[in-house]
Amino acid sequence: MSSLKFEKITIPAADFGGESSLPLLTLNINSRGKKTLGNFPEDEEMFFNYGRVYDAFPYREQNMYGRELHDTEYDVAYLENDNLKAMFIPALGGKMWSLVDKRTGKELLFRNSVIRPCNLAVRNAWTSGGVEWNMGFLGHSPMTCALVNTAETKLSDGTPVLRFYWFERIRRCIAQMDIFLPEGSEVLYVRTRLTNPNEDSMPMYWWSNIATVQEEGARVIVPAEETYISKNGEYCIEKIPYYNGADVTYPLNSKTAYDYFWKTKADSLKYICQLDKNGYGLATSSTDILRGRKLFVWGDSQGGRRWQNFLTADGEDGSYNEIQIGLARTQLECLPMPPRTVWEWVETYGAMQADKEKVHGDWADARAEVEGIFAKSITKSSLEKVVLDTREMAKSPAKSVFKNEGWASLEILRREKSEERDIMCSHLDFAETDEMQKTWISLLNDKTVGENDPKAVPVSYQIQEEWIELLYAAIDGKDRDNWYAYYLLGAAETAKGNLRMAKLLLEKSVELSESAWAHYVLGIIAKLESRETDYVGHMLSAFENRNDDISLAKDVFRCLYETKMSEKTVELYKSAAENVKNDDRCKLLYAYALMRNGDVDEAERIVVNGGKYITVADIREGEVITSELWEAIMEKRGDEEFNIPKELDFRMQYNKAKKD
């Protein structure tokens, strides 16, 4: 039998704490250069750096979580037949949390024992483990820690189907996933349908990220003989399986964090597997449209190991790597999706038992063994047939179970009002509009954003051109003296990179009414333009207007840290509200300022308080401030022989120097 059930389970989880009060304009503020290429043929360079996004505006950041775990109830969906049992969590972007081979009782994924968000996604919060679906633009997607619309339907033969779908606000496109596990099937099918309902082409990105347990002897098998890889600051093509003297198809052979983008063979079934020392493990495949395959490893550095256990329960190893499936060859690319277009594909997930001698022998023999097993049940043509056979189901309505925010419904309303062609997937049941969309409904219907208290947190933003045009019309009409309309426009123009216009709009907003929000965005503009004095000035002005806002305090203290204003940092921290003083990010930056001022004892006392090292819940992937602070403290003490404690070490590179 094949079944679909919705249940509630209790999982140890951190409190997400809601969203930031600020517009999300700082995701990659220091990394706006293009990736450079090395020995790429001209026909393989076309889409590198195409479609890059430098922040996740108009979304708001999810940075208010802590690390303390509490038993928390989550809604989950189970798909099950005689061979497999899969569990999904709609509130985490529909993540497949678990996939169990019932014949062996073995978990095929790395299943995290807790839900503990850390700062690795485009909106900050991200959880490790399972399989996640990333759509739109580079990075763990805006929906990775958000509820997605969830529904249930059936195939023509009665097989139950779990449906996830959402409207992505930056690309203005719709993702729909129909997931099913037919009776007797040895694989789970994930059928995806992407819709570009717009009149213009859209840069499109998709990567399915699959966490697998990192274990001795495990090998990743993929139909490739070359990899795209970063080497000496450039992306190049290198032969595999050996790179730098090691067989990199074994994840544990990589000593540092690395992305291996495999150059898959055009005529082969598209697959990627991770098989253990006995030749058993997870096997995935897809239709040809998904030609990208990748292996990500954290590496064997102290920092790489720290990151893995930081993402799971205290005291747990949490070692894993990721095998990934994507639209493009690498994650440095988006592909142009034509206007009014639908792209469809299917992915499969299941267990494989292969001959261990062949799997761990010659690279060509390993691939031949895996491909021979696939050929008995899964071929390129059989997967294409699944897409065709399920097309009518994918275009049909489903019974709604959970709904997320009403942004799709707002877009449908805007299109109706503008008498635009409606191709917003009418078979999908989206949530009704609510308070999040109130400002925009007012703008659409009444040509004004309405009255808004400058002290209240702005509810939402837009970056879509049609809404920006309506905002400009509003400030030429009813909102010519409305601070909020100028602010919303200024934030949007900042996100679009139109900094001169944004500055004028935000200065007008401040002239009409002082607000922390306008000063904050003016500070971001000043930073982008390398105007340090104005950067500091606007950030401090923002804080004066809202000095107990944790989201704002984090960015203000970061500003003072970046500009090395240590005395001001100490002064501000000592006079700050208690909730700001208790925030570990603010506390860490205060300690850094103390160290710079020469107060090494107090700085070290904060970093090592009662023998427990400071933990910053939202430390960013690639951020090494804790190890740098420890190194600076030790050097000021004159200690030439020291180790960086593992609790403070988030460096992802492998370094044999004394400080490791």
VEXDREN-2710 file (C-alpha; in Angstrom, 1 decimal):
% VEXDREN-2710
k/r/px/py/pz
1/MET/0.0/0.0/0.0
2/SER/1.0/3.6/-0.6
3/SER/-0.1/6.2/1.9
4/LEU/0.0/9.9/2.8
5/LYS/-0.5/10.9/6.4
6/PHE/-0.3/14.3/8.2
7/GLU/0.7/14.1/11.9
8/LYS/2.2/16.2/14.6
9/ILE/5.5/15.2/16.2
10/THR/7.7/16.8/18.9
11/ILE/11.3/17.7/18.0
12/PRO/13.9/19.5/20.1
13/ALA/14.1/22.9/18.4
14/ALA/15.3/26.4/19.0
15/ASP/12.9/29.3/19.0
16/PHE/13.1/31.1/15.7
17/GLY/12.0/34.3/17.4
18/GLY/10.3/35.9/14.4
19/GLU/11.8/38.2/11.7
20/SER/14.2/41.1/11.8
21/SER/12.7/44.6/12.0
22/LEU/15.0/45.8/9.2
23/PRO/15.0/45.5/5.4
24/LEU/17.3/42.8/4.2
25/LEU/20.0/44.8/2.3
26/THR/23.2/43.3/3.7
27/LEU/23.4/39.7/2.6
28/ASN/26.5/40.0/0.3
29/ILE/27.3/43.6/0.8
30/ASN/31.1/42.9/0.8
31/SER/31.2/40.4/-2.1
32/ARG/29.7/42.2/-5.2
33/GLY/32.5/41.2/-7.6
34/LYS/32.1/38.6/-10.3
35/LYS/33.6/35.1/-10.1
36/THR/36.5/34.7/-12.4
37/LEU/37.1/31.8/-14.8
38/GLY/40.2/29.9/-15.7
39/ASN/40.5/27.3/-18.5
40/PHE/36.8/27.3/-19.5
41/PRO/35.9/26.8/-23.2
42/GLU/33.9/29.6/-24.6
43/ASP/30.8/27.5/-24.9
44/GLU/30.8/26.8/-21.2
45/GLU/31.1/30.4/-20.0
46/MET/27.8/31.8/-21.2
47/PHE/25.8/31.9/-17.9
48/PHE/28.5/32.4/-15.3
49/ASN/27.6/35.3/-13.0
50/TYR/24.3/35.7/-14.8
51/GLY/21.3/36.4/-12.5
52/ARG/23.3/37.1/-9.4
53/VAL/21.4/38.6/-6.5
54/TYR/23.3/40.6/-3.9
55/ASP/20.7/40.7/-1.1
56/ALA/17.3/39.0/-0.4
57/PHE/15.2/42.2/-0.3
58/PRO/12.1/42.4/-0.2
59/TYR/12.2/39.5/2.3
60/ARG/13.1/40.2/5.9
61/GLU/15.9/38.5/7.7
62/GLN/15.3/35.6/10.1
63/ASN/18.0/36.4/12.7
64/MET/16.1/36.4/16.0
65/TYR/16.7/32.8/17.0
66/GLY/18.7/31.4/19.9
67/ARG/20.4/28.1/20.6
68/GLU/18.5/26.8/23.5
69/LEU/16.4/23.7/22.5
70/HIS/12.9/23.1/23.6
71/ASP/10.5/20.3/22.8
72/THR/8.5/21.8/19.9
73/GLU/5.5/20.5/18.0
74/TYR/5.7/20.4/14.2
75/ASP/3.3/19.3/11.5
76/VAL/4.8/16.7/9.3
77/ALA/3.8/14.6/6.3
78/TYR/4.6/11.0/5.8
79/LEU/4.7/9.2/2.4
80/GLU/5.1/5.5/2.7
81/ASN/4.9/2.2/0.9
82/ASP/6.3/-1.3/1.5
83/ASN/9.9/-0.2/0.6
84/LEU/10.3/3.4/1.8
85/LYS/9.1/5.9/4.3
86/ALA/9.7/9.6/3.8
87/MET/9.0/12.4/6.3
88/PHE/8.6/16.1/5.3
89/ILE/8.3/19.3/7.4
90/PRO/6.1/22.0/5.6
91/ALA/7.3/24.7/8.0
92/LEU/10.9/24.2/6.8
93/GLY/10.3/24.8/3.2
94/GLY/8.9/21.3/2.7
95/LYS/12.2/19.8/3.6
96/MET/12.4/16.0/3.4
97/TRP/13.7/15.3/6.9
98/SER/14.0/11.6/6.7
99/LEU/14.0/8.7/4.1
100/VAL/14.1/5.2/5.5
101/ASP/14.7/2.0/3.6
102/LYS/12.2/-0.2/5.3
103/ARG/13.8/-3.4/3.9
104/THR/17.0/-2.7/5.9
105/GLY/15.7/-0.2/8.5
106/LYS/18.5/2.2/7.5
107/GLU/18.2/6.0/7.2
108/LEU/19.3/7.1/3.7
109/LEU/19.8/10.7/4.6
110/PHE/21.7/12.6/7.4
111/ARG/18.8/13.1/9.7
112/ASN/19.3/15.9/12.2
113/SER/18.1/15.1/15.7
114/VAL/17.1/18.7/16.3
115/ILE/15.9/21.8/14.5
116/ARG/18.7/24.4/15.3
117/PRO/18.8/27.3/12.8
118/CYS/22.2/28.8/12.0
119/ASN/23.3/31.6/9.6
120/LEU/23.8/30.0/6.3
121/ALA/20.8/31.0/4.1
122/VAL/19.9/34.1/2.2
123/ARG/17.6/35.1/5.0
124/ASN/20.0/33.9/7.6
125/ALA/18.3/31.0/9.3
126/TRP/19.0/27.5/7.9
127/THR/18.9/23.9/9.3
128/SER/21.2/21.1/8.3
129/GLY/20.1/17.6/7.3
130/GLY/17.5/16.0/4.9
131/VAL/16.8/17.3/1.4
132/GLU/15.9/20.9/0.7
133/TRP/14.7/22.6/-2.4
134/ASN/16.4/25.9/-3.5
135/MET/14.7/27.9/-6.2
136/GLY/15.3/31.4/-7.6
137/PHE/18.8/32.5/-7.0
138/LEU/22.1/31.4/-5.5
139/GLY/21.9/30.3/-1.9
140/HIS/19.7/28.4/0.5
141/SER/16.4/29.9/-0.6
142/PRO/14.1/32.4/1.1
143/MET/11.7/29.6/1.9
144/THR/14.2/27.2/3.6
145/CYS/12.9/28.1/7.0
146/ALA/9.4/29.2/6.1
147/LEU/6.0/27.4/5.7
148/VAL/5.2/26.5/2.1
149/ASN/1.7/25.9/0.8
150/THR/0.9/22.3/1.3
151/ALA/-1.9/20.2/-0.3
152/GLU/-2.8/16.6/-1.2
153/THR/-4.1/15.0/-4.3
154/LYS/-3.8/11.7/-6.2
155/LEU/-2.5/10.1/-9.4
156/SER/-4.9/8.6/-11.8
157/ASP/-4.4/5.2/-10.2
158/GLY/-5.2/6.5/-6.7
159/THR/-1.6/6.9/-5.6
160/PRO/-1.5/9.7/-3.0
161/VAL/0.5/12.9/-3.9
162/LEU/2.0/15.4/-1.5
163/ARG/2.1/18.9/-3.0
164/PHE/4.3/21.8/-2.0
165/TYR/4.1/25.2/-3.8
166/TRP/5.1/28.8/-3.4
167/PHE/5.5/32.2/-5.1
168/GLU/9.1/33.4/-5.1
169/ARG/9.0/37.2/-4.8
170/ILE/12.3/38.2/-6.3
171/ARG/12.0/36.1/-9.5
172/ARG/8.2/36.5/-9.5
173/CYS/7.9/32.8/-10.4
174/ILE/6.0/29.8/-9.0
175/ALA/7.5/26.5/-7.8
176/GLN/5.3/23.4/-7.5
177/MET/6.5/20.0/-6.3
178/ASP/4.3/16.9/-6.5
179/ILE/5.8/14.0/-4.5
180/PHE/4.6/10.4/-4.7
181/LEU/5.6/6.9/-3.8
182/PRO/3.6/4.4/-5.9
183/GLU/2.8/1.0/-4.5
184/GLY/5.8/-1.4/-4.9
185/SER/8.1/1.4/-6.1
186/GLU/11.7/1.3/-4.9
187/VAL/12.1/5.1/-5.4
188/LEU/10.3/8.2/-4.3
189/TYR/9.4/10.6/-7.1
190/VAL/9.7/14.3/-6.8
191/ARG/8.0/16.0/-9.7
192/THR/8.7/19.7/-10.1
193/ARG/7.0/22.3/-12.1
194/LEU/8.4/25.9/-12.4
195/THR/6.3/28.6/-13.9
196/ASN/7.5/32.0/-15.2
197/PRO/4.2/33.9/-15.5
198/ASN/5.9/37.1/-16.6
199/GLU/6.3/38.9/-19.9
200/ASP/10.1/38.9/-19.6
201/SER/12.8/36.3/-19.3
202/MET/13.8/35.4/-15.8
203/PRO/17.2/34.2/-14.5
204/MET/16.3/30.8/-12.9
205/TYR/18.2/28.7/-10.4
206/TRP/17.3/25.3/-8.8
207/TRP/19.4/23.0/-6.6
208/SER/18.1/20.1/-4.5
209/ASN/20.6/19.8/-1.6
210/ILE/20.8/16.3/-0.1
211/ALA/22.6/15.7/3.2
212/THR/24.2/12.3/3.6
213/VAL/26.2/10.9/6.6
214/GLN/29.9/11.5/6.2
215/GLU/31.5/8.1/7.0
216/GLU/34.7/6.3/6.4
217/GLY/34.8/4.5/3.1
218/ALA/31.8/6.2/1.5
219/ARG/32.2/7.2/-2.1
220/VAL/30.1/9.5/-4.3
221/ILE/29.4/8.1/-7.8
222/VAL/28.4/10.4/-10.6
223/PRO/28.6/10.2/-14.5
224/ALA/31.6/12.5/-14.9
225/GLU/35.3/12.5/-15.6
226/GLU/35.9/16.2/-14.8
227/THR/34.9/18.8/-12.2
228/TYR/34.5/22.5/-12.2
229/ILE/36.5/23.7/-9.2
230/SER/37.8/26.8/-7.6
231/LYS/41.6/26.9/-7.9
232/ASN/43.9/29.8/-7.0
233/GLY/40.9/32.2/-7.1
234/GLU/39.6/31.1/-10.5
235/TYR/37.1/28.4/-11.5
236/CYS/38.8/25.8/-13.7
237/ILE/38.1/22.3/-15.1
238/GLU/40.1/19.5/-13.6
239/LYS/40.1/15.7/-14.1
240/ILE/38.7/13.3/-11.5
241/PRO/38.7/11.2/-9.5
242/TYR/42.1/12.4/-8.4
243/TYR/42.7/16.1/-7.5
244/ASN/45.8/17.3/-5.6
245/GLY/46.8/13.7/-5.2
246/ALA/43.6/12.5/-3.5
247/ASP/40.6/10.7/-4.8
248/VAL/38.0/13.4/-4.2
249/THR/35.0/11.1/-4.9
250/TYR/35.6/10.0/-1.3
251/PRO/34.3/13.0/0.8
252/LEU/36.7/12.3/3.7
253/ASN/39.7/12.8/1.4
254/SER/39.0/16.5/1.2
255/LYS/40.9/18.3/4.0
256/THR/39.2/21.7/3.5
257/ALA/35.6/22.8/2.7
258/TYR/35.1/22.4/-1.0
259/ASP/32.5/22.5/-3.8
260/TYR/33.0/19.9/-6.5
261/PHE/30.7/20.6/-9.5
262/TRP/30.8/17.5/-11.6
263/LYS/30.8/17.9/-15.4
264/THR/28.1/15.3/-16.2
265/LYS/28.2/13.4/-19.5
266/ALA/25.5/14.5/-21.9
267/ASP/24.5/11.0/-23.0
268/SER/24.3/9.5/-19.6
269/LEU/21.4/9.1/-17.2
270/LYS/21.7/12.0/-14.8
271/TYR/22.4/10.6/-11.3
272/ILE/24.4/11.0/-8.1
273/CYS/24.8/8.4/-5.4
274/GLN/26.7/8.0/-2.1
275/LEU/27.5/4.4/-1.4
276/ASP/29.2/3.2/1.8
277/LYS/32.1/0.8/2.1
278/ASN/29.7/-2.1/1.5
279/GLY/28.3/-0.6/-1.7
280/TYR/25.0/0.4/0.0
281/GLY/23.5/3.9/0.2
282/LEU/21.3/6.6/-1.4
283/ALA/20.9/6.8/-5.1
284/THR/19.2/9.7/-6.9
285/SER/18.4/10.3/-10.6
286/SER/16.6/12.9/-12.7
287/THR/15.4/13.8/-16.1
288/ASP/18.0/15.5/-18.3
289/ILE/16.9/19.1/-17.6
290/LEU/18.8/18.8/-14.3
291/ARG/22.3/18.4/-15.6
292/GLY/24.1/19.9/-12.6
293/ARG/25.6/17.6/-9.9
294/LYS/27.7/18.6/-6.9
295/LEU/29.5/17.3/-3.8
296/PHE/30.0/19.7/-0.9
297/VAL/32.3/18.8/1.9
298/TRP/33.0/20.7/5.1
299/GLY/36.6/19.3/5.2
300/ASP/38.7/17.9/8.0
301/SER/39.7/21.2/9.6
302/GLN/38.9/22.0/13.2
303/GLY/36.5/24.7/11.9
304/GLY/34.8/22.4/9.5
305/ARG/34.1/19.9/12.2
306/ARG/32.9/22.7/14.5
307/TRP/30.4/23.9/11.9
308/GLN/28.9/20.4/11.6
309/ASN/28.4/19.9/15.3
310/PHE/27.3/23.5/15.7
311/LEU/24.3/22.7/13.5
312/THR/23.0/19.8/15.6
313/ALA/22.5/18.9/19.2
314/ASP/25.2/19.7/21.8
315/GLY/27.7/16.8/22.1
316/GLU/26.7/15.3/18.7
317/ASP/29.2/14.9/15.9
318/GLY/26.8/15.8/13.1
319/SER/29.2/14.9/10.4
320/TYR/27.7/15.1/7.0
321/ASN/28.3/16.1/3.4
322/GLU/25.9/17.1/0.6
323/ILE/25.3/15.6/-2.8
324/GLN/23.3/18.1/-4.9
325/ILE/21.2/18.2/-8.1
326/GLY/20.8/21.4/-10.2
327/LEU/19.5/23.1/-13.3
328/ALA/22.9/24.6/-14.4
329/ARG/26.3/23.1/-14.3
330/THR/27.4/25.1/-11.3
331/GLN/25.8/27.3/-8.6
332/LEU/27.6/30.3/-10.1
333/GLU/24.9/30.4/-12.9
334/CYS/21.3/30.9/-13.5
335/LEU/19.6/29.9/-16.7
336/PRO/17.4/32.3/-18.7
337/MET/13.8/31.1/-18.4
338/PRO/11.7/32.4/-21.3
339/PRO/8.5/34.4/-20.7
340/ARG/5.3/32.6/-20.0
341/THR/7.1/29.3/-19.7
342/VAL/6.8/26.1/-17.7
343/TRP/9.8/23.8/-16.9
344/GLU/9.0/20.3/-15.6
345/TRP/11.2/17.5/-14.4
346/VAL/11.3/14.5/-12.0
347/GLU/13.9/13.4/-9.5
348/THR/14.0/10.0/-7.8
349/TYR/15.3/9.0/-4.4
350/GLY/15.9/5.5/-3.2
351/ALA/18.4/2.9/-1.8
352/MET/21.0/1.1/-3.9
353/GLN/23.0/-2.1/-3.1
354/ALA/26.0/-2.4/-5.5
355/ASP/29.0/-4.7/-5.7
356/LYS/31.4/-3.1/-3.2
357/GLU/34.5/-4.3/-5.0
358/LYS/33.4/-2.5/-8.2
359/VAL/32.1/0.6/-6.3
360/HIS/35.5/1.0/-4.7
361/GLY/37.6/0.0/-7.6
362/ASP/38.5/1.8/-10.8
363/TRP/36.4/5.0/-11.4
364/ALA/35.0/3.7/-14.7
365/ASP/34.0/0.4/-13.2
366/ALA/32.3/2.1/-10.3
367/ARG/30.2/4.2/-12.7
368/ALA/29.4/1.2/-14.9
369/GLU/28.2/-0.8/-11.8
370/VAL/25.9/2.0/-10.7
371/GLU/24.6/2.6/-14.3
372/GLY/23.9/-1.1/-14.8
373/ILE/21.8/-1.2/-11.6
374/PHE/19.9/1.9/-12.7
375/ALA/19.3/0.5/-16.2
376/LYS/17.2/-2.4/-14.7
377/SER/14.5/0.0/-13.5
378/ILE/15.3/3.7/-14.3
379/THR/16.2/5.1/-17.7
380/LYS/16.2/8.5/-19.3
381/SER/13.1/7.6/-21.3
382/SER/11.3/6.1/-18.3
383/LEU/11.7/9.3/-16.3
384/GLU/10.5/11.4/-19.2
385/LYS/7.4/9.1/-19.4
386/VAL/6.7/9.8/-15.7
387/VAL/6.7/13.5/-16.4
388/LEU/4.3/13.1/-19.3
389/ASP/2.0/10.6/-17.5
390/THR/1.6/12.9/-14.5
391/ARG/1.2/16.2/-16.4
392/GLU/-2.6/16.4/-16.0
393/MET/-2.3/15.7/-12.2
394/ALA/0.2/18.5/-11.9
395/LYS/-2.2/21.0/-13.6
396/SER/-5.1/20.0/-11.5
397/PRO/-6.4/21.4/-8.1
398/ALA/-5.5/19.7/-4.8
399/LYS/-7.0/19.8/-1.4
400/SER/-5.3/22.5/0.7
401/VAL/-3.7/21.4/4.1
402/PHE/-1.5/24.4/5.0
403/LYS/-1.1/27.9/3.5
404/ASN/1.7/30.5/3.7
405/GLU/1.6/34.2/3.2
406/GLY/-0.7/35.9/0.6
407/TRP/1.9/37.3/-1.7
408/ALA/0.7/35.2/-4.7
409/SER/-2.8/36.4/-4.1
410/LEU/-1.6/40.0/-4.1
411/GLU/0.1/39.5/-7.4
412/ILE/-3.0/37.9/-8.8
413/LEU/-5.0/41.0/-7.6
414/ARG/-2.5/43.4/-9.1
415/ARG/-2.6/41.6/-12.5
416/GLU/-6.4/41.7/-12.4
417/LYS/-6.4/45.4/-11.7
418/SER/-3.9/46.0/-14.5
419/GLU/-5.8/43.8/-16.9
420/GLU/-2.7/41.7/-17.4
421/ARG/-2.9/38.1/-18.7
422/ASP/-3.4/35.7/-15.8
423/ILE/-1.0/32.8/-15.9
424/MET/-0.4/32.5/-12.2
425/CYS/-1.3/28.8/-12.0
426/SER/-5.0/29.0/-11.4
427/HIS/-5.1/25.4/-10.2
428/LEU/-3.1/26.3/-7.1
429/ASP/-5.0/27.5/-3.9
430/PHE/-3.0/30.4/-2.4
431/ALA/-3.5/32.1/0.9
432/GLU/-5.7/35.2/1.1
433/THR/-4.1/38.6/1.6
434/ASP/-3.6/39.8/5.2
435/GLU/-1.8/42.5/7.2
436/MET/1.4/41.8/5.3
437/GLN/-0.2/43.0/2.1
438/LYS/-2.3/45.8/3.5
439/THR/-0.1/48.6/2.5
440/TRP/0.1/47.3/-1.1
441/ILE/-3.6/46.8/-1.4
442/SER/-4.1/50.4/-0.3
443/LEU/-1.6/51.6/-2.9
444/LEU/-3.3/49.5/-5.6
445/ASN/-6.8/50.6/-4.8
446/ASP/-6.4/54.1/-3.3
447/LYS/-3.1/55.3/-4.7
448/THR/-1.6/55.8/-1.2
449/VAL/0.4/53.6/1.2
450/GLY/-1.7/55.1/4.1
451/GLU/-0.7/56.5/7.4
452/ASN/2.1/54.8/9.2
453/ASP/3.7/55.4/12.6
454/PRO/7.5/56.1/12.1
455/LYS/8.2/54.2/15.4
456/ALA/6.4/51.1/14.2
457/VAL/8.2/48.3/12.4
458/PRO/7.6/48.5/8.6
459/VAL/5.5/45.4/7.8
460/SER/6.7/44.6/4.2
461/TYR/8.6/45.7/1.1
462/GLN/8.4/45.4/-2.6
463/ILE/11.0/45.4/-5.4
464/GLN/8.8/44.5/-8.3
465/GLU/8.9/47.2/-11.0
466/GLU/5.1/47.5/-11.2
467/TRP/4.9/48.3/-7.5
468/ILE/7.8/50.8/-7.7
469/GLU/5.9/52.6/-10.5
470/LEU/2.9/52.8/-8.3
471/LEU/5.0/54.2/-5.5
472/TYR/6.4/56.9/-7.7
473/ALA/2.9/57.8/-8.8
474/ALA/1.8/58.0/-5.2
475/ILE/4.6/60.5/-4.2
476/ASP/3.5/62.6/-7.2
477/GLY/-0.1/62.5/-5.9
478/LYS/-1.6/61.6/-2.5
479/ASP/1.7/60.6/-0.9
480/ARG/3.7/63.7/-1.8
481/ASP/4.1/64.4/1.9
482/ASN/4.1/60.9/3.2
483/TRP/7.4/59.8/4.8
484/TYR/6.5/56.1/4.5
485/ALA/6.1/56.2/0.7
486/TYR/9.5/57.8/0.3
487/TYR/11.0/55.3/2.7
488/LEU/9.6/52.3/0.9
489/LEU/10.8/53.7/-2.5
490/GLY/14.2/54.5/-1.0
491/ALA/14.7/51.0/0.3
492/ALA/13.6/49.4/-3.0
493/GLU/16.0/51.7/-5.0
494/THR/18.8/50.8/-2.6
495/ALA/18.2/47.1/-3.3
496/LYS/18.2/47.7/-7.0
497/GLY/21.5/49.6/-6.8
498/ASN/20.2/53.0/-7.7
499/LEU/21.9/54.6/-4.8
500/ARG/21.8/58.3/-5.8
501/MET/18.0/58.2/-6.3
502/ALA/17.6/56.1/-3.1
503/LYS/19.6/58.7/-1.1
504/LEU/17.4/61.6/-2.3
505/LEU/14.2/59.6/-1.5
506/LEU/15.4/58.7/2.0
507/GLU/16.6/62.2/2.8
508/LYS/13.1/63.4/1.9
509/SER/11.6/60.7/4.2
510/VAL/13.7/61.9/7.1
511/GLU/12.8/65.6/6.3
512/LEU/9.1/64.6/6.5
513/SER/9.5/62.5/9.7
514/GLU/12.5/61.1/11.6
515/SER/12.6/57.3/11.6
516/ALA/15.2/54.7/12.5
517/TRP/14.3/52.9/9.2
518/ALA/15.3/55.7/6.8
519/HIS/18.5/56.4/8.8
520/TYR/19.4/52.7/8.7
521/VAL/19.1/52.5/4.9
522/LEU/21.0/55.7/4.5
523/GLY/23.7/54.1/6.5
524/ILE/23.8/51.1/4.2
525/ILE/24.1/53.4/1.2
526/ALA/27.0/55.3/2.9
527/LYS/28.7/51.9/3.5
528/LEU/28.3/50.9/-0.2
529/GLU/29.7/54.3/-1.2
530/SER/32.6/54.0/1.3
531/ARG/31.5/57.2/3.2
532/GLU/32.6/56.0/6.6
533/THR/31.6/59.1/8.6
534/ASP/28.1/59.1/7.1
535/TYR/27.8/55.3/7.6
536/VAL/28.5/55.7/11.4
537/GLY/26.4/58.8/11.7
538/HIS/23.3/57.3/10.2
539/MET/23.6/54.1/12.1
540/LEU/23.9/56.0/15.4
541/SER/20.9/58.1/14.5
542/ALA/18.9/55.0/13.8
543/PHE/19.8/53.6/17.2
544/GLU/18.9/56.8/18.9
545/ASN/15.4/56.4/17.5
546/ARG/15.2/52.7/18.5
547/ASN/17.8/51.8/21.1
548/ASP/16.2/48.5/22.3
549/ASP/15.9/46.9/18.9
550/ILE/18.1/43.8/18.8
551/SER/18.2/43.6/15.0
552/LEU/19.3/47.2/14.7
553/ALA/21.7/46.9/17.6
554/LYS/23.5/44.0/15.9
555/ASP/24.1/46.1/12.8
556/VAL/25.0/49.3/14.7
557/PHE/27.7/47.4/16.7
558/ARG/28.9/45.7/13.5
559/CYS/29.2/49.2/11.9
560/LEU/31.4/50.4/14.9
561/TYR/33.5/47.2/14.7
562/GLU/34.1/47.7/11.0
563/THR/35.1/51.3/11.4
564/LYS/37.2/50.5/14.5
565/MET/35.4/52.9/16.7
566/SER/36.2/51.0/19.8
567/GLU/35.7/53.8/22.4
568/LYS/32.2/54.6/21.0
569/THR/31.4/50.8/21.1
570/VAL/32.2/50.6/24.8
571/GLU/30.3/53.8/25.5
572/LEU/27.2/52.6/23.6
573/TYR/27.3/49.1/25.1
574/LYS/27.5/50.4/28.6
575/SER/24.5/52.6/28.1
576/ALA/22.5/50.2/26.1
577/ALA/19.2/48.5/27.1
578/GLU/19.6/45.2/29.0
579/ASN/18.3/43.1/26.1
580/VAL/21.0/44.6/23.9
581/LYS/23.7/43.9/26.5
582/ASN/22.5/40.3/26.8
583/ASP/22.7/39.6/23.0
584/ASP/25.8/37.5/22.3
585/ARG/26.5/39.2/19.0
586/CYS/26.6/42.7/20.7
587/LYS/28.5/41.3/23.6
588/LEU/31.2/39.8/21.3
589/LEU/31.6/43.1/19.4
590/TYR/31.9/44.8/22.8
591/ALA/34.7/42.4/23.8
592/TYR/36.5/43.1/20.5
593/ALA/36.3/46.8/21.3
594/LEU/37.7/46.2/24.8
595/MET/40.6/44.2/23.3
596/ARG/41.4/47.0/20.8
597/ASN/41.3/49.5/23.7
598/GLY/43.8/47.4/25.6
599/ASP/41.4/46.0/28.2
600/VAL/42.5/42.4/27.5
601/ASP/41.4/41.0/30.9
602/GLU/37.8/42.1/30.5
603/ALA/37.7/41.1/26.8
604/GLU/38.9/37.6/27.7
605/ARG/36.4/37.3/30.6
606/ILE/33.6/37.9/28.1
607/VAL/34.9/35.4/25.7
608/VAL/35.5/32.8/28.4
609/ASN/32.9/33.4/31.0
610/GLY/33.3/30.9/33.9
611/GLY/35.1/28.5/31.6
612/LYS/32.3/28.6/28.9
613/TYR/33.2/30.1/25.6
614/ILE/30.9/32.7/24.1
615/THR/28.5/31.4/21.5
616/VAL/27.0/33.6/18.8
617/ALA/23.9/31.9/17.6
618/ASP/23.9/33.7/14.2
619/ILE/27.6/33.6/13.3
620/ARG/27.7/33.6/9.5
621/GLU/29.2/30.9/7.3
622/GLY/32.7/32.1/6.5
623/GLU/32.8/34.5/9.5
624/VAL/35.9/34.0/11.6
625/ILE/35.5/36.9/14.1
626/THR/35.6/34.6/17.2
627/SER/39.0/33.0/16.2
628/GLU/40.4/36.4/15.2
629/LEU/39.4/37.9/18.6
630/TRP/41.0/35.0/20.4
631/GLU/44.2/35.3/18.4
632/ALA/44.3/39.1/19.0
633/ILE/43.9/38.5/22.8
634/MET/46.7/35.9/22.9
635/GLU/49.0/38.1/20.9
636/LYS/48.4/41.1/23.2
637/ARG/49.3/38.8/26.1
638/GLY/52.5/37.9/24.3
639/ASP/51.6/34.3/24.0
640/GLU/53.4/33.0/20.9
641/GLU/52.3/29.3/21.4
642/PHE/48.6/29.0/21.5
643/ASN/45.7/27.0/20.1
644/ILE/42.4/28.4/19.0
645/PRO/39.7/26.6/21.1
646/LYS/37.5/24.5/19.0
647/GLU/34.4/26.3/20.4
648/LEU/35.6/29.5/18.8
649/ASP/37.0/28.1/15.5
650/PHE/34.7/28.4/12.5
651/ARG/37.5/28.7/9.9
652/MET/36.6/26.4/7.0
653/GLN/40.1/26.3/5.6
654/TYR/42.8/23.7/6.5
655/ASN/45.9/25.3/8.0
656/LYS/48.8/23.5/9.6
657/ALA/50.1/26.6/11.3
658/LYS/50.5/26.7/15.1
659/LYS/47.2/28.5/15.6
660/ASP/45.3/25.4/14.7
END
